[in-house]
Amino acid sequence: MNCDPLFVGLDASFHVLPAPPSWLTGHLLRRDCVLAPIPAADFAKHHDELALVPEIGICSKGEVGSVLVFGNRPLEEMRDIALPTDSSSSVALLKFLLKERGLDPRPVEMGPDLDSMLERCDGALLIGDRALDRAKSDPELVRLDLGQAWLERTGQPMVFGVFAARKDTPIEAVRSAHQALLERLHSFENDPLTRERVLLHAHLHSDMSMNRLNRYFGEVFNRLDDEHVDGLQEYLTRCCGMEEGLTFLW
């Protein structure tokens, strides 16, 4: 859903490969696609093979609503936290935030099912549609919004996902795909009818109301500006240990 403003209505000449973010990293490395939104932490891990494109990402500034820690007790009292296997960026961010607070709960990798996670652990990290749905049905279990916590700790916006290509992909193909996505984003930001179509598409594929989706696409957005590039650099340095400065393909 986070990339619906970019992909809904995309020219039919482009084939969209639907997959969880962590799977898209593998597809990109195997040359299954030209350009893909991948976890920022995966870019840090594979930055010797991958390159970033500018202006688009999966960004927030403050409350994000879809990257949440759930639990039956306060964060400070959690002895263990279940971590999903499909979200390297959020896991790295949570580990950083816990360390900054002087907390050291035992991490337990599990599939992203909240009921199973909380049967085994005091807390659980969920992302995406699963987090949104459970925050709606069980708001009393939400203990931490990671986007808001990152802003409060660093003063920086958060970039959870980046758009990357292999360094050996023909630049013309990357530019073409990038331009098509930018055009969709511009239309979403400036054309009320396009925005309505994107919201309707997301509504039909989720349990969220149109009003909630309209708010959500203000909490999570795809425009990667200079402020978010600075936030991305800080995240990659502090949470992923990436010392190199950020560069883009153009």
CORDANOR-V424199 format. One record per residue. N is the residue number from 1. SS is DSSP state (helix for helix, strand for strand, loop for the rest). Layout:
N;SS + N;SS
//
This chain:
1;loop + 2;loop + 3;loop + 4;helix + 5;helix + 6;helix + 7;helix + 8;loop + 9;loop + 10;loop + 11;loop + 12;loop + 13;loop + 14;loop + 15;loop + 16;loop + 17;loop + 18;loop + 19;loop + 20;loop + 21;helix + 22;helix + 23;helix + 24;helix + 25;helix + 26;helix + 27;helix + 28;helix + 29;helix + 30;loop + 31;loop + 32;loop + 33;loop + 34;loop + 35;loop + 36;strand + 37;strand + 38;strand + 39;strand + 40;helix + 41;helix + 42;helix + 43;helix + 44;helix + 45;helix + 46;loop + 47;loop + 48;loop + 49;loop + 50;strand + 51;strand + 52;strand + 53;strand + 54;strand + 55;strand + 56;strand + 57;strand + 58;strand + 59;strand + 60;strand + 61;loop + 62;loop + 63;loop + 64;loop + 65;loop + 66;loop + 67;strand + 68;strand + 69;strand + 70;strand + 71;strand + 72;loop + 73;loop + 74;loop + 75;helix + 76;helix + 77;helix + 78;loop + 79;loop + 80;strand + 81;strand + 82;strand + 83;strand + 84;strand + 85;loop + 86;loop + 87;loop + 88;helix + 89;helix + 90;helix + 91;helix + 92;helix + 93;helix + 94;helix + 95;helix + 96;helix + 97;helix + 98;helix + 99;helix + 100;helix + 101;loop + 102;loop + 103;loop + 104;loop + 105;loop + 106;strand + 107;strand + 108;strand + 109;strand + 110;strand + 111;loop + 112;loop + 113;loop + 114;helix + 115;helix + 116;helix + 117;helix + 118;helix + 119;helix + 120;helix + 121;loop + 122;loop + 123;strand + 124;strand + 125;strand + 126;strand + 127;strand + 128;helix + 129;helix + 130;helix + 131;helix + 132;helix + 133;helix + 134;helix + 135;helix + 136;helix + 137;helix + 138;loop + 139;helix + 140;helix + 141;helix + 142;strand + 143;strand + 144;strand + 145;strand + 146;helix + 147;helix + 148;helix + 149;helix + 150;helix + 151;helix + 152;helix + 153;helix + 154;helix + 155;loop + 156;loop + 157;loop + 158;strand + 159;strand + 160;strand + 161;strand + 162;strand + 163;strand + 164;strand + 165;strand + 166;strand + 167;loop + 168;loop + 169;loop + 170;loop + 171;helix + 172;helix + 173;helix + 174;helix + 175;helix + 176;helix + 177;helix + 178;helix + 179;helix + 180;helix + 181;helix + 182;helix + 183;helix + 184;helix + 185;helix + 186;helix + 187;helix + 188;helix + 189;helix + 190;helix + 191;loop + 192;helix + 193;helix + 194;helix + 195;helix + 196;helix + 197;helix + 198;helix + 199;helix + 200;helix + 201;helix + 202;helix + 203;helix + 204;helix + 205;loop + 206;loop + 207;loop + 208;loop + 209;loop + 210;helix + 211;helix + 212;helix + 213;helix + 214;helix + 215;helix + 216;helix + 217;helix + 218;helix + 219;helix + 220;strand + 221;strand + 222;strand + 223;strand + 224;loop + 225;loop + 226;helix + 227;helix + 228;helix + 229;helix + 230;helix + 231;helix + 232;helix + 233;helix + 234;helix + 235;helix + 236;helix + 237;helix + 238;helix + 239;helix + 240;helix + 241;loop + 242;loop + 243;loop + 244;loop + 245;loop + 246;loop + 247;loop + 248;strand + 249;loop + 250;loop
//
